[in-house]
Amino acid sequence: MKIIRTDRGGGKTTALIKQAARDKSYILCHSKSAARYIYDTALGMGLNIPYPITVDDIPLRGYKGDILIDEIDYILPQLLGAQVNTITTSASIDTLDNNKSEIKINSKAN
């Protein structure tokens, strides 16, 4: 698992869309309107992605593939039913360079 970190509007969702198109992974988002926005954005980028899923779609019965999570700060409180104060992780954190016109996502290791 890795975490992509940048300020709001910095390209996190764009990076997930590119990764979802490459890997055919689902993006988990916090609402149906966010799912529609992500899907429409992908289409506007000329990319084909699986239609994003929402917290309401959990559990994902039988799905064994990777899930990409957009806006974890919205997802966790929805899943837990409580506000999250602090989180820790041992996952690597990628910070997007907003000065570059293209966001690079490493290929999935096989």
C-alpha positions as CSV (number, residue, x, y, z in Angstrom):
1,M,0.0,0.0,0.0
2,K,1.1,3.5,-0.6
3,I,-0.3,6.9,0.1
4,I,-0.4,9.8,-2.3
5,R,-0.3,13.2,-0.5
6,T,-0.7,16.7,-1.8
7,D,-3.0,19.6,-1.1
8,R,-6.6,19.7,-2.3
9,G,-6.7,20.2,-6.1
10,G,-3.1,18.9,-6.4
11,G,-3.9,15.9,-8.6
12,K,-4.5,13.0,-6.3
13,T,-7.7,11.9,-8.0
14,T,-6.1,12.4,-11.4
15,A,-3.3,10.1,-10.3
16,L,-5.9,7.5,-9.1
17,I,-7.8,7.7,-12.4
18,K,-4.6,7.0,-14.3
19,Q,-3.7,4.1,-12.1
20,A,-7.3,2.7,-12.3
21,A,-7.2,2.9,-16.1
22,R,-3.8,1.2,-16.2
23,D,-4.6,-1.6,-13.7
24,K,-8.4,-1.8,-14.2
25,S,-8.8,-1.2,-10.4
26,Y,-11.9,0.2,-8.7
27,I,-11.7,3.6,-7.0
28,L,-13.6,3.8,-3.7
29,C,-15.0,7.2,-3.0
30,H,-17.3,8.8,-0.4
31,S,-20.4,9.4,-2.4
32,K,-22.4,8.6,-5.5
33,S,-21.8,12.2,-6.8
34,A,-18.0,11.8,-6.3
35,A,-18.2,8.5,-8.2
36,R,-20.0,10.2,-11.1
37,Y,-17.4,13.1,-11.0
38,I,-14.5,10.6,-11.1
39,Y,-16.0,8.6,-13.9
40,D,-16.8,11.7,-16.0
41,T,-13.3,13.1,-15.4
42,A,-11.8,9.8,-16.6
43,L,-13.9,9.9,-19.7
44,G,-12.9,13.5,-20.3
45,M,-9.3,12.4,-20.0
46,G,-9.9,9.7,-22.6
47,L,-9.4,6.9,-20.0
48,N,-11.6,3.9,-19.4
49,I,-12.0,2.9,-15.8
50,P,-14.3,0.6,-13.9
51,Y,-17.2,2.7,-12.5
52,P,-16.1,3.9,-9.0
53,I,-17.7,2.4,-5.9
54,T,-18.8,4.1,-2.8
55,V,-18.9,3.2,0.9
56,D,-22.5,2.1,0.4
57,D,-21.2,-0.6,-1.9
58,I,-19.2,-2.3,0.9
59,P,-18.8,-5.2,1.5
60,L,-17.4,-6.1,-1.9
61,R,-18.6,-9.6,-2.0
62,G,-16.1,-11.8,-3.7
63,Y,-14.0,-9.1,-5.3
64,K,-10.3,-9.9,-4.9
65,G,-8.6,-7.1,-6.9
66,D,-6.9,-3.9,-5.7
67,I,-9.0,-1.0,-4.5
68,L,-7.8,2.6,-4.9
69,I,-9.2,4.9,-2.2
70,D,-9.9,8.6,-2.9
71,E,-10.3,11.1,-0.1
72,I,-9.5,8.8,2.9
73,D,-10.3,11.7,5.2
74,Y,-14.0,11.3,4.1
75,I,-14.0,7.5,3.8
76,L,-12.8,6.6,7.3
77,P,-15.4,8.5,9.3
78,Q,-18.1,7.1,7.1
79,L,-16.9,3.5,7.6
80,L,-16.3,4.0,11.4
81,G,-19.3,6.3,12.2
82,A,-16.9,8.5,14.1
83,Q,-14.4,11.3,13.4
84,V,-10.8,10.1,13.1
85,N,-8.3,12.2,15.0
86,T,-5.0,10.7,14.1
87,I,-3.8,7.8,11.9
88,T,-0.5,6.1,11.6
89,T,0.9,4.0,8.8
90,S,4.0,2.1,7.7
91,A,3.0,2.6,4.0
92,S,5.2,4.6,1.8
93,I,3.9,8.1,1.0
94,D,4.3,9.6,-2.4
95,T,4.0,13.4,-2.6
96,L,2.9,14.7,-5.9
97,D,5.1,17.4,-7.5
98,N,2.5,20.0,-8.6
99,N,5.1,21.8,-10.8
100,K,5.1,18.9,-13.3
101,S,2.5,18.7,-16.0
102,E,2.4,14.9,-15.9
103,I,1.9,12.8,-12.8
104,K,3.9,9.5,-12.8
105,I,2.5,6.4,-11.1
106,N,4.9,3.5,-10.8
107,S,3.8,0.3,-12.6
108,K,2.4,-2.5,-10.4
109,A,5.1,-5.0,-9.5
110,N,4.3,-8.5,-10.9
